[in-house]
């Protein structure tokens, strides 16, 4: 079985459609949260994902637009985008976001899916090996998939030393998962933050446990034009060009 792993789409339909086309054939989609927020097409992104055999978890921006998080915890641009998104969502898509779980254990107990971290699934950023090391104690599966940071990275747990190390994932990086425990972030579809503006995602072959990280260029100007039309914050529009 071939799984498409996406995260942090952030209502960027152009990027999502480009990823779906680039991934070509897959059997299921696993989404690691933040389907909405920041971008101009929240309803369309939700509906596009729901057309697939889908596992999806909640992210902090998904909760923000539902008023399940205090918007004062967000920067002014993110707050403004969340309020705009809240006013755009259809009742059906709002209900779908409400129903998303915070974490999912799946596939014969090999994987845990969370947005932020296993310790704090909605909000914590796993940005360093030290934070990753702590979080290995908060899931029981061999592998954990996370999002939230918008940076593609793999953390390995070294049992003998009780430490964790980090590897940034280059384009077309491929590895067989295991036997050591790992936490993996596929990066962001709709708003990369690693200095590369191309959409990031991963493909997982469940039969061989092989994961491949992918980057694909999309029409950033088209998304920016839609954001301008929606009068979303200028900083959110500009950052797409730079991958930050």
C-alpha positions, 0 to 999 in steps of 0.5 A: 500500500502506498500512502501520501503523507501531507501536512500544513496545507494551510488552505493553499489549494494550488500547492495541494493540487500540485502535490497530488499530481506529482505523487501520482498513484497512491492508495491513501492520504495521511494528513498531519493537521493544519489543513486551514489557516493562512491561505485563501481556499479553506473549503476547497482544501478540506473538500479535496482531501475528503475525496480520498481514503483519508486519515487526518488529525487536528492542527493548531490552526484548525483549532484556532478557526473553531475557537478551540484555542485562544487567538491571543496566543497567535501573532497578529497575521495568524489571528487575522487569517484565522478570523477570515477563515472562520467566516469562510467555512461552510457548516459541513466543513466546520463540523468536519474540523471539529471531529478531527482527533488530536492523535491517531495510532495506526497501521498495526501499531507501527505509526503514531500521527500527531500535529505538534508533538506526542507530548502536546499534540496540538501545539508543541514544536519539535525543533531540536534533538533535545525536544525530540528525545523527550518526546520519544517517551510519549509514544509507544509505536516504532514510528511517529509522524509530526508536522507543525514546524514546516521543516522536513526532518527525521529524528532517530532515537539511539537506545544505547545512548538514550539520545536523539539525532536530527537529519534534515530531509533533502529532496528525493531522500529515501530510507527504509524505516526502522529498526530504530525508533524515529520521528519524521516531519514531511514538511509543509505543503502550503507554507514551507519554512526551510528556505525552499518555497517548493511544496514538501510531502512524503510517500510511504510504501507500507509493504517495504516501510520505505519513505521518500521525501519529495519537493515540487514547485507550484504556481506561488503567484496564483496563490498569492493573487488569491490571497491578495483578493481575499485581503489576507495579510501582506506578510503571509503573501510575501513569505510564500516566495521565500519559503520562510 
